[in-house]
Amino acid sequence: MSAAQYARLVPKKYRSRTLPKIDRPWRPRVIAWAGPAAFYPNRFYEIDKWYKARIDKPEKLPEMHIIDPADHMKSLNELMKKPEIEPINIGFKKREEKVKAEKSEQDRAELERKSRHMQLRIDIDLLSVENLSVYRHFQVFDHLFGDNVFFENVQRLEVNYSDNVIHNGNILTASSTVTRPEVTIESVGNGKGFNTLFMVNLDGNGFEEKKNNGEMVQWVVSNIPDGESIEKGTEVIDYLQPLPFYGTGYHRVAFVLFRHSQPVDLKLDGSTLENRIHSISELYKSHENLLTPSAIRFFQTSYDNSVKTKLHSLGLKSPLYDYEYRPALKPDQREFPEKPQPFDLYLDMYRDSKEVEKEILEKRLSEIKLDNVEEPKWIDPDYVENKKKLPAWLHAKILERKGVGHGKYHNDVQ
Amino acid sequence: MATRFVKSLVNRNPRNNELMGRQAANIGYQFEKDKSARSYIYKVELVEGKSHREGRLVHYKDGIVISASTKEPSIANQLYSKTDTSAALNIGRVLALRCLQSGIHFAMPGATKEAIEKSQHQTYFFKALEEEGLTLKEPDHIEHSYENDKSFTWKRFPLKPTRQDKLDEL
């Protein structure tokens, strides 16, 4: 309480009436305590005095990212959706399904009984729904004919490699596709018209000469008369089994059937592997007036030994590919990282990978001869001693068997 | 001229990484209550409508890929009712077969365990899927590590929050 306030409360006291009513001088006391910088016009002048003056250091906050809900009327799903463009049908009109007649009273009673006892199993073979969204999902049309194009399956096309029937995208081993498949084509023109069958590996173009310039054509049979077997057609390019190279994963192989009223002369060369590369979209464009796609089937296949055998028999080597990962994300190296980091792992992160590889190999060679590389039975026989003496990070490195340390004994030569 | 293979081949198959097990499934949003509901590459679900049953296979990016519904006349005219339990069961059978024909062997169930147990339709639907050969679980993806990439010679480590980061939780 200041003297002036005290005087107001206690008026009768002589001392308070006579003494001058002034506030206690607080400024010199603050100066004595915090120094003169506390009252400088610019308070941030003498940085060392911050603490003493008990003035909080101005906190530097990052600029706020303000999300105003009024600006965002669409949900995330709506925002992420691709704009829909109506795809173009390059084939025939969709075939109308035959609708079965109404069920009789007896049928219904039987169905009800079965249904009640959960014994009703519908005959799946009778269903014939062509699911085009699967083809869109696998981008088969996009990579065959270009973007935003599709056609309906209007002709029944059955392709099977002995027991393996081709549907839309099922997975076959490469060894089951060594010999040509049996193909049955439905007759739709009462003996008039022709069919042309293409078998195309959409992902099989691996040749320097025709890089990104078409797909691998495996088999072409043209001018198959309507209703006749496939042997009646002319084999423009003879059958070659799909060649999904080692390490390239699953290739899509499509069977495309075209309809045409007049016989076509496809001048396709398939004498060597490289000559089998043709751009289907360009080929279709040049014969657009004559050919109309009417059916499609595809399967997926990946490497096995039969691919190597085939390539060797063609006088080629089987190429080996390895998946190239996107380099793993890591922050830029800093002398003083913002947050504390485990120093050994932090420094390891920025070492040259070749140098690390070399070090691992040298260590491995110094320990053991290359031909009898064997993992020791005990990782660290001096565990107790090491635990006491070594720093934790160094000891952890010795104990590590997975990760980079794994390479010490499992460094496969490729 | 001798055949020369390309140095780096690009497989355009959009499903290749998923089939090879390299594609990691989403982990959901951080503050979402049921994060695991978004953690799938494919999921199967049964939509129980007022007058129809529809089974769907949903891809995490492309949306509905395969569907089987009692709206299809060829299914409907073999059923007694479009909404009963045996309809759900048969939709499950058809959907599973279509998935397998498209090379899709793994899918997560699109409903929680409780929801499946609660509803007979869901129970029979998922049972039928499994009986037809669809696996209702997705295999884990293969981590990017030194095993499959020789240039990855360092180890990932978690960055733990400091006291300063967690001040408001104290």
Interface residues (C-beta under 8 A of the other chain):
Chain A: E97 V99 K100 K103 R108 L111 E112 K114 S115 M118 L120 R121 I122 D123 I124 L126 L127 S128 V129 N131 S133 V134 R136 H137 F138 Q139 H143 H167 N168 G169 N170 I171 L202 D203 G206 F207 E208 E209 K211 N212 F245 T248 G249 Y250 H251 R252 T272 L273 E274 F299 Q300 L316 P319 Y321 Y323 E324 Y325 P327 A328 K330 K339 P340 Q341 P342 L345 D348 M349 R351 S353 V356 E357 I360 G403 V404 H406 G407
Chain B: M1 T3 R4 F5 V6 K7 S8 L9 V10 N11 R12 N13 P14 R15 N16 N17 L19 M20 R22 H59 D62 I64 V65 I66 S67 E72 P73 S74 I75 N77 Q78 L79 Y80 S81 D84 T85 S86 L89 N90 R93 V94 L97 R98 L100 Q101 S102 G103 I104 Y124 H144 S145 Y146 E147 N148 D149 K150 S151 F152 T153 W154 K155 R156 F157 L159 T162
